[in-house]
Amino acid sequence: MEAGLAMKALRIAAIEPLVFNVSEKTNWFFIRVTAENGVAGIGEASLNGYEPAQLAMAEDLRREWVGKTVEELLPLLHVYAHSPGGLIASSIISATEQAVTDLRARAADVPVYQLLGGDAVNARKAVRVYANINRGARDRTPEGIARAARHAVEQGYGALKIAPFDGVFWGDNNEPEKLRRTQAGIARVRAIREAVGPDIDIMVDCHWRFDERGAQRLLHELKPVGLYWIECPVSENSDSFAMLQRIHAGARESGMKLAGAERQIGLGGFTPFVDDGLLDVVMPDVKYAGGYGEMLRIAARCAQRGVHFAPHNPTGPVCNVASMHICAVAPAFLVLEHQLAESPLFYDVAGGYKPKLVNGCFELPDVPGIGIDLDDAVLRAHPYCRLPANANLDERLG
């Protein structure tokens, strides 16, 4: 009891945003929260291309939150689907919630998953992962994509994902060019299946690039490939829900799951996708959905409704390990994404920590807190860099 009271009384001394340049296409955004006793926790808020707005939001909230105790701060770390701040505000709140949870776990001398309710009996000690090979596959020919896929399988991954439809946009009036780019994407997917054989699960991320007609045609053409799931084929706004239901039915007829909803905020944002038969798999992201607590509320709703829970996790190492802790205790857990081979900085900035891959699963770090620390020297060596507009997804998508 005394230890619990002491932890709640921890007072926040600093909230520090840390923006880290990974490549010509990527920045990662971390937040470190430090208590007056020197204990610190970390979270991730990466939202590529929006770092200046995130920094402004972080500064506003820092002024409000520094000096509060953990007990005073926790009720403020909630996100809402209707918030005018959108993903920018939600990412900063979510990352701060992650960092405070990490801080609390370190102060209690337990791993984060244990603080979340897991113990030696009911927590998974390893979580199944799939390799997102998209950013690491810089050769976009079918042969180059196939090599990246084989490399992932050789490392021990039993499932992998690609976003193959480069340059496709449903509203493009140049139908011949749109068709050419779509067929190029289909050729990449077919090359992966030929390269890895029938026993590897393949996921395809469409990044909202299609209209309903294009999505249904795509399901038909990819049916022989035997996909595990198809992800985000069309817009996921409320005016698209009826269309999503029809595409969901088409995916089932083609023998694949329909996945998505990575940009939703809070349990409220996920409720229609879970409750109304829109998706087989929802993909909340700890960076946007509200941190650890909200992720577990979403997972519980998935378990109630028979929907799979598979966190979105294509960014940095803090999100990766945070997601592992969530998956260790989440009901309805299916599989976790892992961004493969974008940059060796993924491990360098995490103090050299590399999750151990065994039988297609990551083993959890069994140390206090999240299990990693950021290397400040590596952070300083790779400061924030403004990215060109074409480094990010087309604003018209989604």
Secondary structure, DSSP 8 states (H G I E B T S, - for coil): -HHHHHHHT-BEEEEEEEEEE-SSS-EEEEEEEEETTS-EEEEE---TT-HHHHHHHHHHHHHHHTT-BHHHHGGG----TT-TTHHHHHHHHHHHHHHHHHHHHHHHTSBHHHHTT--TTTS-SEEEEEEE-TTT----SHHHHHHHHHHHHHHT-SEEEE---TT--TT-S-HHHHHHHHHHHHHHHHHHHHHH-TTSEEEEE-TT---HHHHHHHHHHHGGG--SEEE--S--SGGGHHHHHHHHHHHHHTT-EEEE-TT--HHHHHHHHHHTT--SEE---TTTTTHHHHHHHHHHHHHHHT-EE-----S-HHHHHHHHHHHHH-TTB--EEEE-SS-THHHHTTTT----EETTEEE---SSBTS----HHHHHHSB-----GGGS--TT--
